[in-house]
Each structure stands twice: as structure tokens, then as C-alpha cells.
Amino acid sequence: MNYCGKTINSRSRFEDVQKRKCHREPGHEGKCEEFPFLKHLAKTNKRIADKIKRDSTMTTGAAWKSEDAGPNRILRWVMLLSDEELLKYGLDMNALKPQVIAKIREKASDYDSCIQVAIKLTWLVYQMNGAPECPENIKEYLEEHCGVMNNSTVCSICLEEIDFDLFHSAQRGKANLETCHLNPRIHDHENVGFGHRECNIAQGNKTLDEFYEWIRGILHRADNNL
Amino acid sequence: MNYCGKTINSRSRFEDVQKRKCHREPGHEGKCEEFPFLKHLAKTNKRIADKIKRDSTMTTGAAWKSEDAGPNRILRWVMLLSDEELLKYGLDMNALKPQVIAKIREKASDYDSCIQVAIKLTWLVYQMNGAPECPENIKEYLEEHCGVMNNSTVCSICLEEIDFDLFHSAQRGKANLETCHLNPRIHDHENVGFGHRECNIAQGNKTLDEFYEWIRGILHRADNNL
């Protein structure tokens, strides 16, 4: 699909690493927008739209050891830079433990892939049971990218249908619905989906195929023992 | 089994909640001991012996919100006391969030059950592949409680054999071997075992039976979808 592609100015200190772009159609009227497909959801359910933007573009979880080294989450495409380049931005990878580096580096992804992930996640949200109705122009946009919207969205891992309401419930301060990856080390639109928190935790660092084979082995042993 | 049962003085502020007792045989010679079955392991592998004592007698994980309310871990039998009684010890349950109270309360257990858990865990450790050889007198003691020691210890959850060496490895600062519960809400010798960290995490708050049924459902859906 073609986009307008004009630069959208952001005040990020990483702006010269990657310019944010407009993803409206070429020759559109009015303002450029990076996430035009989230415009409706941002009005009806701002927290969910923000979550999609955050999960698609930012790494998760790896806290920096040195206080001035950077934020807890960081832009995924910034993590494509070399250690030397990161140092110019005040991010000292050497200040991090090896396992933290591995964790944060494997979440790296280029800008275009991140946008496609955001589109895929939005497409999935509108197909959840009880989701707000998708405005026609956004539906067209999403379907052009990801295909016809007619199925109920299922958890990527346990494959049970997901209720939109699950976004609003939380246990012990943690959302019950998470962005998850069929292969935790690849962040692109084919590889992402939504999953129950408990499913995502159970999958852990395994690929979905590895996870299925793992639990198949467990059941095989359990059934022959009991 | 009968024990000497004499009181062992501890300097715990919870001593009047529950006196620590001697678990050597009645009429034994020499010093009273609370964990005589751990005497050998405490010499060869102090960290593992300490882990068994800790996991069998202390709750895990629930941090107290108020700084003067108490420690991060607390004796399991102290958590059997009522809110009113705990307040006398400076532990204000009302300062905790409801989900933390639930989590910590479900880890409560009486003193005798905790000791039986410690015996069971010790019995399991000596049956792991590569474990130190169990001295004859301790073997007799353990077998009198838990049965003949002849099998290799398996992970309670995935049922694969556990290597003793796994106690020494750790990932991201977390031990790879954890004390786990067939039913996470019951702390007694029938209900405890050792499990891989990833297995324990995957089981989560489910009973082992619930976990097996859950993953059986996942595979059923995955196999019919793929």
C-alpha cells in the first residue's frame, strides 16, 4: 500500500535516527497522521490506542542500570543501532547486564515493521467480541492491509475468543490482555497478536510451535504416569 | 513418627506464636535439632539446605506496603493468625492490597506441616540425578517418612527427571529449580515437590490438574486449527 509518506515532526531525541511518517493515502486532504487507523479508537478507547502505539513501537521491560542511560522502554528501531551509535545518544549498552542486552536487542525492529504491527493489532481489536464498531473508512484501510474483517479475534496462544472487555480488567495491576509474539524474537505483523496474560506468561521465551511441542510432551508423560 | 519434641529456643519475635521443636528421635543423645534430616546437606550444600528451610517455613513474594509492617517473607504459621492478632505483632494486614492479602494468606500453613514439607523436599533432593549420597542414618529417617528412596526425582509439573546441578544454575538471577505445589493453595508434604522454573511459571495459580486440562484444551484447538 502507498502512503503519503511526508515527515511528521516529533520532539524525540531520536528523530534523526528515524523520521516519523504520514500513513494516510497519497494526496490526502488535511493533516498528516502517523497512525490514521487509530484515530477512531483513540477517541473511544484512548488507553487501548495508546497501548497499540506503545507495544508496536517500544521495547518492553528492560530497565537501564544507569539512571541517565535512558528510559525503561525505548523505540524499537533505536535498538537496531550499534553500541557505538547508541553511545552518542547517551545510551551505554556496556552498563547493562548481558541478559538485559540480549532481551532488549531481540526486541529491535525497523520503523515500517512497527507501523505494520500497529495496523495488525488495530485490525485484531476491532474483531474482538464486544469491540466498538469500526468506521467504514478505517475498516477499508485495515482490510487493505490485513484482509477481510469477519472473524472473532482469538488469543494467539490458547486460540480462545477474546472479549474486548478484557482490556479493562486487570489482576494484580497487570492487564489481562497482552501483545504477544508467535516467535518472541521477531516483531512484525505476521508474528504478532493478542493473547491472555496467563497464556503469554506460559509461552515464555519459546516460539508458539516450541510451546505446543513442550506442552504436548508434558501431557504425554502425565497421561502415561497417571 | 515420634519426635523428641523438646522446645528449641529461637530469637524470633514470633516465638510465642509457635515454639520450634526438636525432630530427632525420642531419647536421643546430644543436642536437640529442628532439622536433623538437613544436617548433612547443610554441610555439603548449605544454600540448598537453607532453601529447603526457607521454602518450607516461609511465605514467598508478598512485599509489605508499609515499611514497618514486616519482612518480605514471613513464617507460614504466623499467617494463620487473625488480623487482630497480627496487629499485636506490628503487622497491619489492612495496609496491604486485597490481592496481596489473598496471596499471602493462601500460603499459610501450620508448623508441623511445614516440617513435613521440609522432610519431603530433602527426600526428593537426595533422589535427584547427581545428588550427594545420603548418609545411612538420614536415609532411614527420610524413608520412614516418605517411603523408599529409589526413584529419580522428576519435575512435579513436566515430569522430566531433575538434575541436582540445576540448583546451581540460574537465569536472569532466578534459580532454575523451584519448590512447587500441585495445588498452589495447599502447603503440605503431599502437595509439594520440585519443578523447573519455567514449568512453575506456566502452571501459575492453577492446580496441576487444572493446568493439564488447560494445556489439553490448547492443544486440542491448535491441532484442529493447524
HADDOCK unambig.tbl for C-alpha pairs under 7 A between the chains (distance, minus, plus):
assign (segid A and resid 99 and name CA) (segid B and resid 172 and name CA) 6.56 0.50 0.50
assign (segid A and resid 158 and name CA) (segid B and resid 218 and name CA) 4.85 0.50 0.50
assign (segid A and resid 159 and name CA) (segid B and resid 218 and name CA) 6.90 0.50 0.50
assign (segid A and resid 159 and name CA) (segid B and resid 221 and name CA) 6.51 0.50 0.50
assign (segid A and resid 172 and name CA) (segid B and resid 99 and name CA) 6.44 0.50 0.50
assign (segid A and resid 201 and name CA) (segid B and resid 202 and name CA) 6.44 0.50 0.50
assign (segid A and resid 202 and name CA) (segid B and resid 201 and name CA) 6.46 0.50 0.50
assign (segid A and resid 202 and name CA) (segid B and resid 202 and name CA) 3.93 0.50 0.50
assign (segid A and resid 212 and name CA) (segid B and resid 219 and name CA) 6.74 0.50 0.50
assign (segid A and resid 215 and name CA) (segid B and resid 215 and name CA) 6.51 0.50 0.50
assign (segid A and resid 218 and name CA) (segid B and resid 158 and name CA) 4.85 0.50 0.50
assign (segid A and resid 218 and name CA) (segid B and resid 159 and name CA) 6.94 0.50 0.50
assign (segid A and resid 219 and name CA) (segid B and resid 212 and name CA) 6.73 0.50 0.50
assign (segid A and resid 221 and name CA) (segid B and resid 159 and name CA) 6.50 0.50 0.50
